[in-house]
Amino acid sequence: MRSLSKTARYCAIAFGTGLLVSAPAYAATFTTLASGLPNSLEISAVIGTTAYGSTLYGGKGGAGTLFAVTSRGRVIPLHNFDAETQGAQPNDMLAVDPQGNIYGTTQNGGKYRGGTIYKFSTDRRTLKVLHAFDSSTGDGSRPLQGLVRGSGGALYGAAAGGAIATNGSIFEIYPAGNYITRYRFLSRGDGHCPYSGVAVDGKGFIYGTTVGAGFGGAPNGAVWKLSMQGKLTPLHLFGDGKNGLPDGEYPDQAPVVDAAGNVYGTSMIMNGSHYAGVIWKIDPAGKFSIMHQFAGKADGYGPNGPLMINIDGNLYGTTASGGGTAAKPGQGTLFRITPSGVFRVIHTFTGGADGSGPTGTLAHDSTGAIYGATGAGTVYKVKL
C-alpha cells in the first residue's frame, strides 16, 4: 500500500472534487480470515489455499515483512526485512513461479539505498537479494510496485526514479539474477515517473503507465507499450484534450492485459472537478475507452490497486473508500467489471469485522475465490 505522501516525492499532481451516484450490489460469500494485522498490509499471491502478502512497515527493525494466511485464518510470519542488506518497505504485486518461490521488490534500502528485487523460498523461508538498485550507475531506483512473470520465466517491473535524471526505468530480471534495464525514460516524448508495475503479454510486449509530464508534455500521465526491441510507443495520453473524453489522470497502478490483447487499468482521479476515478480499456487496435466512471457513492471512491483478471475472465478491483448509501455509508468497495463494461459492487466494507479501506492488491485461487486485505488490518476471502 502506497500513500501519496510517499509517491509525491517524484512528481507533483493536482486533485479535484467528487460526484455521487449509485451502483448495484452483488451476492457473494465474504469471510474475514484474520484481523489485528498491521494497517500497511497487502495480499498479492495465493499458492494452493494459502494467501501471501507483505506489510510496508513493521516487523523487527520496522522495515516491513512477508507473511502468509492459511484458509483457516492462521497467520504465519515469514520474514522480517533487514533495511541495510535486503531493502525496506516491500511492495505489493508479488510474483510466484511454478516451484512456489515468491519474487518482489522493496521501495528503499538495500546496498545502494534505492530498493531491491528479491526471491523468497516459501519452503525454506529464506530470502535472496537478486538486484540492488544503484542510481549512480544509470540504474533505476525506488520501485513503487512489484513484479509480473512472463511466459518464459523472466520477471518484469518499473522503477519510479533513478536512471536518467530520476525519470525512472523499465527492467527485466531472471530468477538466477541476470538483470537488464530495458528502457530509461527521458522525460521528453516518452514521459517520466512510472509509479506502477507493468503487464506483459504472450508476445513479450510490456505495458505500463507514467504519471506527471506523460508523453509529449501532457501533465496527466500516459499508457505505454514497449517492444522486445526496446521501442516505446504511447498508447494513450491522459487529459491531452485531443479526444474530448473525461479520461482521468494520475494512472498510478499497473495495467493488466488479457489473452486477446486488451489492456485495462485505472486512474485514481478525473480531470477538473471530478475526483472519484475511472476504469479504462485500450483494445488491440489502440482504441481507448472509459469502461466505468466512479461516482464516489455506492460504487466507491478512488480505485486503488491493479485490476485482477480472474478465472471467469472478469476484472476485479477495490476502491479505497465510498460505497453504501447516504444513510449507511461504506468504507471502500470490492467490485467486478466484465470486459464489456458491466460493473457491479461485490462487497461494501462496513468498518466492522470485515475491515475498512481495502488496500488494493487482490489475488485469486484455482476456484476463483478472491483474497485481499484492508487498512484496518484484516485479511479476507470472497467466494463468488
VMD Tcl script that draws the C-alpha trace (Angstrom):
set ca {
  {0.00 0.00 0.00}
  {1.43 3.37 -1.01}
  {0.45 6.76 0.31}
  {0.52 9.91 -1.80}
  {2.96 11.42 0.67}
  {5.50 8.81 -0.40}
  {4.91 8.89 -4.13}
  {4.69 12.68 -4.31}
  {8.45 12.91 -3.85}
  {8.81 12.34 -7.61}
  {6.05 14.28 -9.35}
  {3.51 16.87 -8.25}
  {-0.12 16.11 -9.13}
  {-3.23 18.28 -8.78}
  {-6.55 17.00 -7.43}
  {-10.24 17.91 -7.76}
  {-13.58 17.17 -6.12}
  {-16.13 14.36 -6.50}
  {-19.55 13.39 -7.84}
  {-22.03 10.99 -6.22}
  {-24.20 8.31 -7.88}
  {-25.41 4.79 -7.09}
  {-24.23 1.31 -8.11}
  {-25.82 -2.15 -7.80}
  {-24.79 -4.76 -5.24}
  {-23.76 -8.36 -5.87}
  {-24.21 -11.51 -3.79}
  {-21.04 -13.24 -2.63}
  {-19.77 -15.06 0.46}
  {-17.40 -12.82 2.40}
  {-15.17 -14.25 5.13}
  {-12.71 -12.42 7.35}
  {-9.75 -14.79 7.63}
  {-7.59 -12.75 10.00}
  {-7.59 -9.44 11.86}
  {-5.34 -7.37 14.08}
  {-2.55 -7.18 11.48}
  {-0.55 -4.02 10.58}
  {-2.52 -1.45 8.57}
  {0.06 -1.38 5.75}
  {-0.57 -4.95 4.60}
  {-1.30 -6.24 1.10}
  {-2.30 -9.68 -0.19}
  {-0.63 -10.29 -3.55}
  {-0.46 -14.05 -4.21}
  {-2.17 -17.36 -3.46}
  {-0.42 -20.75 -3.51}
  {-2.94 -23.54 -3.08}
  {-5.29 -22.16 -0.43}
  {-2.69 -20.08 1.39}
  {-2.56 -16.33 0.77}
  {0.75 -14.48 0.80}
  {1.35 -10.82 1.40}
  {3.58 -8.08 2.71}
  {3.50 -5.21 5.14}
  {5.10 -1.94 4.12}
  {6.31 -1.36 7.66}
  {6.57 -3.34 10.87}
  {8.50 -6.41 11.83}
  {11.85 -6.45 13.55}
  {13.52 -3.15 12.70}
  {10.35 -1.73 11.13}
  {11.46 -2.33 7.51}
  {8.47 -4.49 6.56}
  {7.57 -8.16 6.49}
  {6.32 -11.09 4.43}
  {3.53 -13.22 5.86}
  {1.03 -15.94 4.95}
  {-2.58 -16.62 5.97}
  {-3.99 -20.13 5.70}
  {-7.55 -20.97 4.65}
  {-8.37 -21.44 8.34}
  {-7.11 -17.99 9.24}
  {-3.77 -18.88 10.76}
  {-1.28 -16.03 10.29}
  {2.28 -17.21 9.62}
  {5.12 -14.65 9.85}
  {7.62 -15.50 7.13}
  {10.31 -12.83 7.00}
  {11.45 -9.56 8.57}
  {13.34 -7.34 6.12}
  {16.76 -6.00 7.04}
  {16.83 -2.49 5.58}
  {20.59 -2.33 5.05}
  {21.10 -5.63 3.25}
  {17.68 -6.71 1.90}
  {15.74 -3.50 1.38}
  {12.89 -1.78 3.18}
  {9.18 -1.23 2.50}
  {8.31 -4.32 0.44}
  {5.79 -3.56 -2.30}
  {2.58 -5.23 -3.38}
  {2.42 -7.34 -6.59}
  {4.26 -10.49 -5.56}
  {5.07 -12.88 -8.42}
  {5.12 -16.67 -7.97}
  {6.96 -19.32 -10.03}
  {5.85 -22.97 -10.52}
  {8.11 -24.06 -7.65}
  {6.32 -21.76 -5.22}
  {9.06 -19.18 -4.92}
  {7.93 -15.58 -4.39}
  {9.53 -12.58 -6.09}
  {9.09 -8.96 -5.14}
  {10.61 -5.51 -4.78}
  {11.31 -3.04 -1.99}
  {10.99 0.73 -2.28}
  {14.05 1.68 -0.26}
  {17.13 0.34 1.44}
  {19.49 -2.31 0.21}
  {23.17 -1.92 -0.63}
  {22.71 1.34 -2.57}
  {19.58 2.54 -0.73}
  {17.48 2.56 -3.89}
  {15.44 -0.56 -3.20}
  {15.89 -4.20 -4.17}
  {14.50 -7.15 -6.10}
  {14.34 -10.34 -4.04}
  {13.44 -14.03 -4.21}
  {11.83 -15.74 -1.24}
  {11.69 -19.52 -0.88}
  {8.39 -20.45 0.78}
  {9.58 -23.95 1.77}
  {12.97 -22.93 3.19}
  {11.81 -19.46 4.28}
  {14.99 -17.86 3.02}
  {15.33 -14.58 1.14}
  {17.92 -13.81 -1.53}
  {18.53 -10.36 -2.99}
  {18.67 -10.65 -6.79}
  {19.39 -6.99 -7.52}
  {20.06 -3.81 -5.56}
  {19.11 -0.63 -7.44}
  {22.04 1.76 -7.89}
  {21.01 5.04 -9.49}
  {24.63 6.24 -9.65}
  {25.24 3.77 -12.49}
  {22.20 4.80 -14.55}
  {20.05 2.11 -12.96}
  {16.51 2.88 -11.86}
  {15.63 3.25 -8.18}
  {12.71 3.08 -5.76}
  {10.17 0.81 -7.48}
  {6.71 1.51 -6.09}
  {5.07 -1.76 -7.14}
  {6.26 -5.32 -7.61}
  {6.76 -7.76 -10.46}
  {4.94 -9.80 -13.09}
  {6.22 -13.08 -14.51}
  {6.41 -13.55 -18.26}
  {5.71 -16.81 -20.10}
  {9.45 -17.52 -20.37}
  {10.04 -17.18 -16.64}
  {11.57 -13.69 -16.69}
  {10.22 -11.06 -14.29}
  {9.35 -7.50 -15.27}
  {8.81 -4.24 -13.43}
  {9.42 -0.50 -13.36}
  {11.40 1.81 -11.11}
  {9.86 5.20 -10.28}
  {13.14 7.11 -10.06}
  {16.80 6.86 -10.90}
  {18.03 6.13 -14.45}
  {18.35 9.42 -16.41}
  {17.67 12.49 -14.24}
  {15.44 10.45 -11.86}
  {12.94 9.76 -14.65}
  {12.64 6.04 -13.97}
  {13.18 2.83 -15.93}
  {11.70 -0.48 -17.09}
  {13.61 -3.63 -16.19}
  {13.74 -7.39 -16.71}
  {15.30 -9.91 -14.33}
  {15.69 -13.67 -14.35}
  {15.41 -15.94 -11.28}
  {19.17 -16.55 -11.41}
  {19.72 -12.80 -11.00}
  {20.52 -11.71 -14.58}
  {19.28 -8.09 -14.68}
  {18.60 -5.97 -17.78}
  {17.44 -2.35 -17.99}
  {15.00 -2.47 -20.89}
  {14.29 1.26 -21.08}
  {15.28 4.54 -19.39}
  {12.73 7.35 -19.50}
  {13.94 10.66 -20.92}
  {11.06 12.95 -19.91}
  {10.77 14.11 -23.50}
  {8.17 12.49 -25.73}
  {8.20 9.42 -23.51}
  {7.24 10.88 -20.15}
  {8.63 10.03 -16.73}
  {7.78 8.62 -13.30}
  {6.41 5.08 -13.78}
  {4.82 4.76 -10.34}
  {3.22 1.43 -11.18}
  {4.28 -2.08 -12.02}
  {3.82 -3.45 -15.52}
  {1.94 -6.09 -17.51}
  {3.40 -8.41 -20.14}
  {1.61 -10.31 -22.91}
  {2.39 -13.63 -24.57}
  {4.35 -11.91 -27.35}
  {6.74 -10.21 -24.96}
  {5.30 -6.70 -25.14}
  {5.44 -4.82 -21.85}
  {2.71 -2.36 -20.84}
  {2.77 0.30 -18.14}
  {1.97 3.86 -17.16}
  {3.67 7.12 -16.27}
  {2.38 9.95 -14.11}
  {3.25 13.64 -14.36}
  {4.50 15.02 -17.70}
  {3.30 11.98 -19.66}
  {4.04 11.78 -23.37}
  {4.63 14.97 -25.29}
  {4.36 17.15 -22.17}
  {0.75 16.28 -21.27}
  {0.51 16.79 -17.48}
  {-1.78 13.91 -16.59}
  {0.16 10.74 -17.44}
  {0.09 8.10 -20.13}
  {-0.10 4.42 -21.02}
  {2.84 2.98 -22.96}
  {3.87 -0.20 -24.75}
  {7.46 -1.45 -25.01}
  {8.58 -3.90 -27.69}
  {11.25 -6.59 -27.26}
  {13.49 -4.37 -29.41}
  {13.20 -1.51 -26.93}
  {10.79 0.71 -28.86}
  {8.44 2.64 -26.55}
  {5.07 3.57 -28.06}
  {2.43 5.78 -26.39}
  {-1.00 4.14 -26.38}
  {-2.93 6.95 -24.68}
  {-2.22 10.41 -23.26}
  {-4.43 11.33 -20.32}
  {-6.03 14.74 -20.40}
  {-4.29 15.94 -23.56}
  {-7.57 17.47 -24.78}
  {-7.43 15.72 -28.15}
  {-10.17 13.15 -27.71}
  {-12.75 15.15 -25.75}
  {-13.07 12.37 -23.18}
  {-13.18 12.75 -19.40}
  {-10.41 10.17 -19.35}
  {-8.94 10.76 -15.91}
  {-5.42 11.43 -14.71}
  {-2.72 10.02 -12.44}
  {-2.65 6.35 -13.58}
  {-0.58 5.07 -10.65}
  {-1.49 1.36 -10.78}
  {-0.15 -1.41 -13.01}
  {-2.32 -2.24 -16.02}
  {-3.35 -5.79 -16.93}
  {-3.58 -7.39 -20.38}
  {-5.89 -10.26 -21.36}
  {-5.29 -13.08 -23.83}
  {-6.96 -11.10 -26.62}
  {-4.56 -8.17 -26.19}
  {-6.92 -5.78 -24.42}
  {-5.17 -3.58 -21.85}
  {-7.11 -2.47 -18.76}
  {-6.30 -0.08 -15.96}
  {-7.49 2.63 -13.63}
  {-6.97 6.31 -12.96}
  {-7.49 7.38 -9.39}
  {-8.94 10.79 -10.23}
  {-10.76 12.57 -13.03}
  {-9.98 15.80 -14.82}
  {-11.22 19.10 -13.46}
  {-13.97 18.86 -10.89}
  {-14.26 15.05 -10.85}
  {-12.27 13.05 -8.33}
  {-13.66 9.54 -7.96}
  {-11.66 7.76 -10.69}
  {-12.20 5.66 -13.80}
  {-11.62 2.21 -15.28}
  {-10.27 2.32 -18.83}
  {-9.58 -0.07 -21.69}
  {-7.35 0.00 -24.77}
  {-8.25 -2.60 -27.38}
  {-5.73 -4.34 -29.71}
  {-6.42 -1.71 -32.38}
  {-5.37 1.04 -29.96}
  {-8.85 2.42 -29.25}
  {-9.15 3.95 -25.76}
  {-12.46 3.87 -23.92}
  {-13.80 4.54 -20.43}
  {-15.46 1.40 -19.05}
  {-16.68 2.94 -15.81}
  {-16.58 6.40 -14.27}
  {-16.73 6.19 -10.49}
  {-19.30 8.47 -8.94}
  {-18.00 8.28 -5.39}
  {-21.10 6.96 -3.67}
  {-22.43 3.38 -3.92}
  {-19.77 2.36 -6.43}
  {-16.86 3.63 -4.34}
  {-14.30 6.38 -4.43}
  {-10.77 6.13 -5.81}
  {-9.72 2.78 -7.37}
  {-6.50 1.99 -5.53}
  {-5.00 -1.24 -6.82}
  {-4.19 -3.10 -10.03}
  {-7.17 -4.79 -11.64}
  {-7.09 -8.58 -11.39}
  {-8.29 -10.90 -14.17}
  {-9.99 -13.88 -12.51}
  {-10.58 -17.35 -13.96}
  {-14.05 -16.23 -15.10}
  {-12.45 -13.67 -17.42}
  {-13.83 -10.72 -15.48}
  {-11.82 -7.98 -13.82}
  {-11.87 -7.25 -10.09}
  {-10.60 -4.32 -8.07}
  {-11.14 -2.16 -5.00}
  {-11.80 1.44 -4.08}
  {-10.16 3.00 -1.05}
  {-13.37 4.49 0.29}
  {-17.03 5.07 -0.52}
  {-19.78 2.57 -1.16}
  {-23.05 2.09 0.70}
  {-25.79 4.69 0.91}
  {-26.20 8.18 2.29}
  {-27.87 6.69 5.36}
  {-25.27 3.96 5.76}
  {-22.03 4.98 4.04}
  {-19.43 2.35 3.30}
  {-15.69 2.38 3.80}
  {-14.48 1.07 0.46}
  {-15.68 -1.45 -2.09}
  {-14.68 -4.64 -3.90}
  {-16.03 -4.54 -7.46}
  {-16.29 -6.59 -10.62}
  {-16.37 -5.34 -14.20}
  {-16.81 -7.50 -17.28}
  {-14.72 -6.99 -20.45}
  {-17.82 -5.42 -21.99}
  {-18.09 -2.90 -19.15}
  {-20.85 -4.25 -16.89}
  {-19.95 -3.00 -13.40}
  {-21.17 -4.42 -10.06}
  {-20.18 -4.00 -6.44}
  {-19.23 -7.34 -4.87}
  {-18.81 -6.15 -1.30}
  {-19.07 -2.86 0.57}
  {-16.78 -2.64 3.58}
  {-18.51 -1.54 6.76}
  {-15.65 -0.90 9.17}
  {-16.82 -3.80 11.34}
  {-15.37 -7.31 11.33}
  {-14.81 -7.06 7.57}
  {-12.43 -4.13 7.96}
  {-12.31 -0.79 6.17}
  {-10.26 0.81 3.43}
  {-9.23 -2.16 1.23}
  {-5.56 -1.76 0.42}
  {-5.78 -2.51 -3.30}
  {-3.97 -5.62 -4.43}
  {-6.02 -8.80 -4.95}
  {-5.21 -12.44 -5.64}
  {-7.33 -15.48 -6.53}
  {-7.04 -19.24 -6.06}
  {-7.78 -22.01 -8.56}
  {-11.51 -21.86 -7.77}
  {-11.73 -18.13 -8.43}
  {-12.09 -17.15 -4.77}
  {-10.65 -13.69 -4.15}
  {-8.27 -12.72 -1.35}
  {-7.39 -9.23 -0.19}
  {-6.60 -7.04 2.81}
  {-7.76 -3.80 4.41}
  {-6.17 -0.85 6.10}
  {-7.90 -1.94 9.29}
  {-5.55 -4.92 9.45}
  {-7.90 -7.64 8.15}
  {-7.37 -10.33 5.51}
  {-10.49 -11.50 3.72}
  {-11.69 -14.15 1.26}
  {-14.64 -13.75 -1.08}
  {-16.21 -16.79 -2.69}
  {-18.20 -15.84 -5.78}
}
mol new
graphics top color blue
foreach p $ca { graphics top sphere $p radius 0.5 }
foreach p [lrange $ca 0 end-1] q [lrange $ca 1 end] { graphics top cylinder $p $q radius 0.2 }
display resetview
